Amino acid sequence: MKTYIVIGLGRFGAEVARKLCELGCEVLAMDIRSDLVNQVANDVTHAVTGNAQDKEVLRALGASNFDCAIIAIGEDLAASVLIAMNLKELGVPYVVCKAHDEIHRRVMKKLGVDRVVIPENEVAGKLARSLSSHNVLDYIELSEEYGILEVPAPGNWVGKTILELNVRAKLGVNIIAVKNDTKTNVSPSANYRIAEGDIMVVLGDNKALEAVQKL
């Protein structure tokens, strides 16, 4: 199970925290405001009130033991910088930061933040889904219910044809393309046999796509 610490529980941070929990991840949600913490407490694994600008607070919470930290504190660039520095110094393996604008994004990248998100360009649900599984190579949200997922072919698919897999009936998804090192096969035939190293591009509702991630 992947573990996350989400710092900042405004609309964006709270939604990311909830979505990650829905996807089966362990989530510690944190904010300096106790009212925001209380609003998500029943929807995440743990929720605490604390100031992430204090490195010792993060150390006491065991921040370095989490797989990923998400800084979602809004427009305060100075606070984002300090929190990012704290997380990097504590050795958090992967740090994601919400940025207010392009300048904010550039500053955070200079600090070595692994991924910077401008919410106008990437919604919370998409971020949570793409972070929740190391297998997900890309996710395109088509609507609140449907999306397109790009994942390496699951091991139990290799050697079988699309007809044999029958994923439309079994999982409720459609294989709309298969990619490999040499080409992209759009609308592959039912007789196409999945090979080691194939990348599957599948279309379906969010519940079905989550099932594919777990294969």
N, C-alpha and C positions, 0 to 999 in steps of 0.2 A: 504494500500500500504506500502510495506517495504521500509525502507530508508537506504542508504549506503553512507559512505564517503570513497573514494578510494584515497590513498596517494601514489604518485609515478606513473608517467604516461609514463613509458617505454613501451616496447611492451606488456609485461604481464599485467601491471596495466591498460593500455588503453583498452586492449581487454576485461578484466573483466568488466570495467566500461561500455563499449559499450554493452556487452552481457546482463548485468543487466538491462540496459535501454530497450533493445529489449524485455526483459521478463516482462516489465511493472513496474519496480521499479523506485523509485526516487533516483538519484545519484548525489552527489557532488564530482567532480573530482578535485584533488589538486596536484600541483607540484611546486617546487621552480623555475623551468624553464618555462618562459612564452611561449616559442615556442611550448613546449609539451602541455601546457594547450590549446593553440589556435588550435592545431590539433584535439582535442576531443570536443571542445566547442559546436559544432553543433550536437553532437551525445549523449550528456548527459543533465541532467536537469540543472545543474549549473557547471561551471568550474572556478576555482580561482587560482591565483598565490600566494603562501605563503610558509612559512617554518614551517613544522609541528613539528620541534624540539623545537619550542617556544610554550610553553603551552598556553600562552595568545592568540596567534593566533588561536589555536584550540578552546579555550573558546569563542572567539569572533565569530567564525563560528558556534557556537552551536553544537560542536561535541557530547556532551552528549545527544543530542536529537535524534541522529541517532540510528537505530536498530543495526547496524554493522559497524565496521571500518576495512578496508583492507589496510595493510601496504605492498606496492609493490615497495619498493625503490631500490631493487637490492642487491649488494654485501656489502654495508656499514653496518657492524654489529653494530657499535657504534650508528649510526643514528637510526637504527631499535630499539635498546634498549631504547634510549631516547624517541622516538615517542611512543613506546608501554607503557612505564611508564606514559607518559603524558595522553594517552588515558585511561589507567586504573584509574589514579588518578581523571580524569574528570568523571568517572563513565560510560563509554561506555559499554553497556551490553555484546557485543560479539566482540572480536577482532581476526582478521585473519592476519597472517603475511607470506609473501613470504620469504623463507630461501634459502641461497646459497648452504648450505651443512648440514651434520648431526650435526656438532658442532653448527652452527647457529640455527638449529632447537631446540637443547637441551637447549641453552641459552634462547630462547624465551619461551619455555615451563616452564622454571624455573621462568620466570617473570609473569606467569599466563596467557599467551596468549592462547585463547581458541582453536585455530586451526592453525597449521603451515603447509605450503604447500611448497614442493620442486618442482618447475615447471617441472623438468624432469620426475617427477612421476605423476603429475596431471595437465592437461592442463587447460587454462583459461576458456574455454567454459564450461567444466565440473564443475569447481568451481562455476561459476556464476549460472549455472542451479541448482546446489544443494543448493546454498544459497538463491535463489530467492523465494523458497516456504518452509514453515515450515513442509509441508506435505511430502516432499521428504525424504525417508529413505536412498535411495541409487540410484546412476545413473552410468551406465556403458556405455561408449562411444564405439560403434562398428565401426563407421566411422564418417566423418564430417556431414553426413546426418542422420544417424540412431543410436539408442541407446536402452538400456533396463532401465526401470524406476520401482522403487519399492515404492509403496505408500499405505497408508491405504485405504481400500475400501470406495469410496465416499458414503455419506449417501443415495443418491438416487439409489445406486446399491444394497444396503442391502435388502434381501428378494426376489431378482430377480435371475433368472437363467442366465447363460451365453448366452443361446439361446435368451432369452427375451431381454437382453441388446443389443445384436447384435453390439458390439463395433467395429467390423471389418468394417462393412458397414457405421456406423454412425460417427466413429472417426478415422478410418484408423489405428487402433492398434490391436494387437493380445494378448490375455491373455495367457501367456505361463506357468504360475504357480500361485498357491494360497497358501499362508502360514498362519498358525495360531500357537497358543501356543503348539500344540501337533505334528504337522507334516507339511510337504511341499507336496502339491499335484501338481505334474508336469503334464502338458498337461491335465488339468481338462476337464471332459466331458461337452457337451453342456447343460446337465441337472443339472450341479452343481449349487446349490443355494447359493448365496453370504450371508455370515453371519456377524453379528456385530463383529468387531475385526479382520476380515480377512485382510491380506496384499496381495495386487495385484502386480504381476510381469508382466509388459506389454512391448511389443516390438513394435517399430514403428519409423517413422521419427520424427525429432525434433519438427516440427510444430504440429504433432498429439500428441506427448508427452506433449507439453506445454498445449494443450487443456485439457488433462487429469488432469493436475495439477490444473486447474481452476474449476474443478467440485465440 
